[in-house]
Amino acid sequence: MPPISHRLQIKVGPDILNRIQIPEVHHGSKLSCIPDRCTHKKILSDYVDKIEENISKPKGLLLFGEFASGKSSCAAICLKASAFRGIIGFWIRAVNIPKYQIEKTIFDDEMTVIERALSVPILVIDELIIRDEVKYTEEVLEFLVRSRIDDKLCTIITTNHAPAYIEKKFPALLSALKEAVLPIKVTGHNFRDKIAEELT
């Protein structure tokens, strides 16, 4: 694989977005959808501007905040920015990870979904939800995050939970995340309404 800095910019069309498995609702996500009043916009913009460097470090993100605040769209912006630079990542919903692990769900002819999630240079784990009665999800997620840390791969996670709550409920997971991600609170607007407005 060529050094990241030597890769060419490519057109990011539906075929690439579908291979990355970004949900269609987030295909139109872009920085201009975030109002300037939102404090996370500048942080995200700086992160995207240096996406190749952040992937190579690796330096991931923990995007947390209320429902419909735009966490998943922010994650999609990062994946689209990396794809534009020829770095193809992957999107996976946290709730599906145990099923993919148990059923060995196939991604393509060469690998399973979990193998794909373990190997891509940048991975989004979307909608992390911690429930007291379900521990297996967190255990599999911790394995995935720690494996990616060991392999020096970039991980972005979206969640409604603040870091303090994750630490209280699942300290082992937060310990792993501290090594891999920068926490960013996403707040200030309804991203879904903004995207819908731009598409009409």
C-alpha positions as CSV (number, residue, x, y, z in Angstrom):
1,M,0.0,0.0,0.0
2,P,1.5,3.4,-1.0
3,P,2.1,6.0,1.8
4,I,-1.0,8.0,2.6
5,S,0.5,11.3,1.4
6,H,1.1,9.8,-2.1
7,R,-2.5,8.7,-2.7
8,L,-4.6,10.6,-5.3
9,Q,-7.9,12.3,-4.7
10,I,-10.8,10.2,-6.0
11,K,-14.4,10.8,-6.8
12,V,-16.6,9.5,-4.0
13,G,-19.7,8.2,-5.7
14,P,-22.5,5.9,-4.5
15,D,-20.5,2.7,-5.2
16,I,-17.8,3.7,-2.8
17,L,-20.2,5.0,-0.2
18,N,-22.1,1.7,-0.4
19,R,-18.9,-0.4,-0.1
20,I,-18.0,1.7,3.0
21,Q,-21.6,1.0,4.1
22,I,-22.4,4.5,5.1
23,P,-26.2,4.6,5.5
24,E,-27.9,6.4,2.6
25,V,-29.4,9.0,5.0
26,H,-25.8,10.2,5.7
27,H,-24.6,10.3,2.1
28,G,-25.3,14.0,1.9
29,S,-23.5,14.9,5.1
30,K,-21.1,17.8,4.8
31,L,-19.4,20.4,7.0
32,S,-21.6,23.1,5.6
33,C,-24.7,21.5,7.2
34,I,-23.2,22.3,10.6
35,P,-24.0,25.9,11.8
36,D,-21.0,28.0,12.6
37,R,-22.4,28.5,16.1
38,C,-21.7,24.9,16.9
39,T,-18.4,24.6,18.8
40,H,-17.7,21.1,17.4
41,K,-17.7,22.4,13.8
42,K,-14.2,23.9,14.1
43,I,-12.8,20.8,15.8
44,L,-14.3,18.5,13.2
45,S,-13.1,20.8,10.4
46,D,-9.6,20.7,11.7
47,Y,-9.7,16.9,12.0
48,V,-11.0,16.5,8.4
49,D,-8.4,18.9,7.1
50,K,-5.7,16.6,8.6
51,I,-7.6,13.3,7.9
52,E,-4.6,11.5,6.5
53,E,-2.3,12.5,9.4
54,N,-5.0,11.5,11.9
55,I,-5.5,8.1,10.3
56,S,-1.7,7.5,10.2
57,K,-1.1,8.4,13.9
58,P,-3.8,6.9,14.5
59,K,-6.1,9.5,16.2
60,G,-9.8,8.6,16.3
61,L,-12.9,10.3,17.7
62,L,-15.5,9.7,20.3
63,L,-18.5,11.7,19.1
64,F,-21.1,12.0,21.9
65,G,-24.2,14.0,22.4
66,E,-28.0,14.0,22.3
67,F,-30.2,12.2,19.8
68,A,-30.3,13.8,16.3
69,S,-27.4,16.2,17.1
70,G,-25.5,15.0,14.1
71,K,-23.0,12.6,15.6
72,S,-23.4,10.0,12.8
73,S,-23.3,12.6,10.1
74,C,-20.1,13.9,11.6
75,A,-18.7,10.4,11.4
76,A,-19.9,10.1,7.8
77,I,-18.1,13.3,6.9
78,C,-14.8,11.8,8.2
79,L,-15.3,8.6,6.2
80,K,-16.1,10.6,3.1
81,A,-13.1,12.8,3.5
82,S,-10.8,9.8,3.9
83,A,-12.4,8.1,0.8
84,F,-11.8,11.3,-1.2
85,R,-8.1,10.8,-0.4
86,G,-8.2,7.2,-1.5
87,I,-8.4,5.7,2.0
88,I,-11.4,3.5,2.1
89,G,-12.9,2.8,5.5
90,F,-15.9,1.0,6.9
91,W,-19.1,1.7,8.8
92,I,-20.6,-0.7,11.4
93,R,-23.5,-0.3,13.9
94,A,-22.4,-1.2,17.4
95,V,-25.6,-3.1,18.1
96,N,-24.9,-5.5,15.2
97,I,-21.3,-6.4,16.1
98,P,-22.2,-9.4,18.3
99,K,-24.4,-10.9,15.6
100,Y,-21.7,-10.4,13.0
101,Q,-19.2,-12.1,15.3
102,I,-21.4,-15.1,16.2
103,E,-22.8,-15.6,12.7
104,K,-19.5,-14.9,10.9
105,T,-21.5,-12.6,8.5
106,I,-19.8,-12.3,5.1
107,F,-18.6,-8.9,3.8
108,D,-17.3,-10.1,0.4
109,D,-15.6,-13.2,-1.1
110,E,-12.4,-12.5,0.9
111,M,-13.5,-11.7,4.5
112,T,-16.2,-11.5,7.1
113,V,-17.7,-8.2,8.3
114,I,-15.7,-8.5,11.6
115,E,-12.5,-9.1,9.6
116,R,-13.3,-6.1,7.6
117,A,-13.9,-4.0,10.7
118,L,-10.6,-5.2,12.2
119,S,-8.5,-4.4,9.1
120,V,-9.7,-1.1,7.5
121,P,-7.5,2.0,8.1
122,I,-10.5,4.0,9.5
123,L,-13.6,2.5,11.1
124,V,-16.8,4.1,12.3
125,I,-18.6,2.2,15.1
126,D,-22.1,3.9,15.1
127,E,-24.6,4.2,18.0
128,L,-22.8,2.7,20.9
129,I,-25.5,2.0,23.5
130,I,-24.5,0.6,26.9
131,R,-27.1,-1.5,28.7
132,D,-26.7,-3.0,32.1
133,E,-28.3,-6.3,31.1
134,V,-26.2,-6.8,27.9
135,K,-22.5,-7.2,28.5
136,Y,-21.5,-9.3,25.5
137,T,-21.8,-6.3,23.2
138,E,-19.4,-4.2,25.2
139,E,-17.0,-7.2,25.5
140,V,-16.9,-7.7,21.7
141,L,-16.7,-4.0,21.2
142,E,-13.7,-3.7,23.6
143,F,-12.0,-6.6,21.7
144,L,-12.5,-4.8,18.4
145,V,-11.3,-1.4,19.7
146,R,-8.2,-2.9,21.5
147,S,-7.3,-5.0,18.4
148,R,-7.4,-1.9,16.3
149,I,-5.3,0.0,18.8
150,D,-2.7,-2.8,18.7
151,D,-2.7,-2.6,14.9
152,K,-2.4,1.2,14.9
153,L,-5.7,1.7,13.1
154,C,-8.0,4.7,13.4
155,T,-11.5,4.3,15.0
156,I,-14.4,6.7,15.3
157,I,-17.3,6.0,17.7
158,T,-20.7,7.7,18.0
159,T,-22.8,7.5,21.2
160,N,-25.4,9.2,23.3
161,H,-23.2,8.5,26.4
162,A,-20.7,11.0,27.8
163,P,-17.3,9.6,28.6
164,A,-18.0,9.8,32.4
165,Y,-21.1,7.6,31.9
166,I,-19.1,5.1,29.9
167,E,-16.4,5.0,32.5
168,K,-19.0,4.4,35.2
169,K,-20.8,1.6,33.4
170,F,-17.9,0.0,31.5
171,P,-14.5,1.2,32.7
172,A,-12.6,-1.3,30.7
173,L,-14.1,0.0,27.5
174,L,-13.3,3.6,28.3
175,S,-9.8,2.7,29.3
176,A,-9.4,1.3,25.7
177,L,-11.0,4.4,24.2
178,K,-8.7,6.8,26.0
179,E,-5.8,5.3,24.1
180,A,-7.5,5.7,20.7
181,V,-9.9,8.7,20.5
182,L,-10.4,12.4,21.1
183,P,-13.8,13.1,22.8
184,I,-16.0,15.7,21.0
185,K,-19.4,16.8,22.3
186,V,-21.8,17.3,19.3
187,T,-24.5,19.7,20.1
188,G,-26.3,22.8,18.9
189,H,-28.6,21.8,16.1
190,N,-30.6,19.1,14.5
191,F,-28.5,17.7,11.7
192,R,-31.2,15.6,10.1
193,D,-33.5,18.6,9.6
194,K,-30.6,20.5,8.0
195,I,-29.8,17.7,5.5
196,A,-33.5,17.3,4.6
197,E,-33.7,21.1,4.0
198,E,-30.7,21.1,1.7
199,L,-32.1,18.1,-0.3
200,T,-35.5,19.7,-1.0
